[in-house]
């Protein structure tokens, strides 16, 4: 199923952009001013997109810390990775977009660790091994 650009960005008006990454997931976040708190992920409502309520709490952390849950409509295009990595990438993207709107918010978000990209990624498999580090079992006889 292919989507056109209007389906992925359902809101109109001025917006603030933030890009978040985690593992292989990339989230492109747009915060639209004068919103009602609607969140669309890849053109779908966030409640339909999510599996767990914990991930929604993780995504909304930057907005809750600043008390801006209903201040913006948010449009998100996310690709790659699993849902957990995608939700963390979205959280980083929202925090970066908030900084683009108002640079003074950095002092609030930085100590909470919401502006740091988690650098951990999957380690590559090496030749001669079963996985990244696991070797074949040694047999003396």
C-alpha positions as CSV (number, residue, x, y, z in Angstrom):
1,X,0.0,0.0,0.0
2,X,1.5,3.3,-1.0
3,X,0.6,6.6,0.5
4,X,0.8,10.0,-1.1
5,X,2.3,13.0,0.7
6,X,-1.1,14.5,1.8
7,X,-2.0,11.3,3.7
8,X,1.3,11.4,5.7
9,X,0.9,15.1,6.6
10,X,-2.8,15.6,7.4
11,X,-2.4,19.0,9.1
12,X,-1.8,22.4,7.5
13,X,-0.1,25.6,8.6
14,X,3.2,26.5,10.0
15,X,5.2,23.8,11.8
16,X,8.4,23.1,13.6
17,X,10.5,20.2,12.5
18,X,12.6,17.7,14.5
19,X,14.3,14.5,13.4
20,X,14.9,11.7,15.9
21,X,16.8,8.5,15.5
22,X,17.2,5.3,17.5
23,X,18.9,2.1,16.3
24,X,17.6,1.8,12.7
25,X,14.4,3.9,13.3
26,X,14.1,7.4,11.9
27,X,11.3,9.7,12.9
28,X,10.5,13.0,11.1
29,X,8.3,15.0,13.4
30,X,6.3,18.1,12.6
31,X,4.6,20.2,15.4
32,X,1.8,22.3,14.0
33,X,0.9,25.4,16.0
34,X,-2.6,26.0,17.3
35,X,-3.5,22.4,17.5
36,X,-5.9,20.3,19.6
37,X,-3.4,17.6,20.6
38,X,-4.0,15.2,17.7
39,X,-1.1,12.9,16.8
40,X,-0.8,11.1,13.5
41,X,1.9,8.5,12.8
42,X,2.3,7.6,9.1
43,X,-1.2,9.0,8.5
44,X,-2.8,6.8,11.2
45,X,-4.1,8.0,14.6
46,X,-1.5,7.2,17.3
47,X,-4.0,5.0,19.3
48,X,-4.3,2.7,16.3
49,X,-0.6,2.7,15.6
50,X,0.6,1.8,19.1
51,X,0.5,-1.6,20.7
52,X,1.2,-0.6,24.3
53,X,0.1,2.4,26.4
54,X,3.6,2.6,27.9
55,X,5.0,3.6,24.5
56,X,2.4,6.4,24.3
57,X,3.6,7.7,27.7
58,X,7.2,7.5,26.5
59,X,6.4,9.5,23.3
60,X,4.5,12.2,25.2
61,X,7.2,12.8,27.9
62,X,8.6,16.0,26.4
63,X,5.1,17.5,26.0
64,X,4.0,16.5,29.6
65,X,7.2,17.9,31.2
66,X,6.4,21.3,29.6
67,X,2.6,21.1,30.0
68,X,2.0,21.3,26.3
69,X,0.0,18.1,25.6
70,X,-2.9,19.9,23.8
71,X,-0.9,22.8,22.3
72,X,0.1,21.1,19.0
73,X,-1.1,18.8,16.3
74,X,1.7,16.4,15.6
75,X,2.4,14.7,12.3
76,X,5.0,11.9,12.3
77,X,6.6,9.9,9.5
78,X,8.6,7.0,10.9
79,X,10.5,4.2,9.2
80,X,12.8,1.4,10.2
81,X,13.4,-0.5,13.4
82,X,10.8,-2.0,15.7
83,X,8.0,-0.2,17.5
84,X,10.0,0.4,20.7
85,X,12.9,2.0,18.8
86,X,10.4,4.0,16.7
87,X,8.7,5.4,19.8
88,X,12.0,6.5,21.3
89,X,12.9,8.1,17.9
90,X,9.6,10.0,18.0
91,X,10.3,11.2,21.5
92,X,13.6,12.6,20.5
93,X,12.1,14.2,17.4
94,X,9.4,15.9,19.4
95,X,12.0,17.3,21.9
96,X,14.1,18.6,19.0
97,X,11.0,20.3,17.4
98,X,10.1,21.9,20.7
99,X,13.7,23.3,20.9
100,X,13.3,24.7,17.4
101,X,10.1,26.5,18.5
102,X,11.6,27.9,21.7
103,X,15.3,27.6,22.5
104,X,14.7,28.4,26.2
105,X,13.0,25.0,26.6
106,X,16.4,23.4,26.3
107,X,17.2,24.1,29.9
108,X,14.2,22.0,31.0
109,X,14.6,19.1,28.5
110,X,18.4,18.6,28.6
111,X,18.6,17.5,32.3
112,X,15.8,15.0,31.7
113,X,17.9,13.3,29.0
114,X,15.3,14.0,26.3
115,X,17.7,15.6,23.9
116,X,20.3,12.8,23.9
117,X,20.4,10.3,21.1
118,X,20.9,6.7,22.4
119,X,24.0,5.6,20.4
120,X,23.5,1.8,21.0
121,X,23.0,-0.2,17.8
122,X,23.1,-3.9,17.0
123,X,26.6,-5.2,16.7
124,X,27.4,-6.8,13.3
125,X,28.1,-10.5,12.9
126,X,31.7,-11.4,12.5
127,X,33.0,-14.1,10.2
128,X,33.8,-17.5,11.8
129,X,31.3,-16.8,14.6
130,X,27.6,-17.8,15.0
131,X,26.6,-14.2,15.9
132,X,28.3,-11.0,16.9
133,X,30.3,-12.6,19.6
134,X,29.0,-16.2,20.1
135,X,31.5,-18.8,18.8
136,X,30.8,-22.4,18.0
137,X,31.1,-24.8,20.9
138,X,34.5,-26.3,21.3
139,X,34.7,-30.1,21.2
140,X,38.0,-31.8,22.3
141,X,36.9,-35.3,21.1
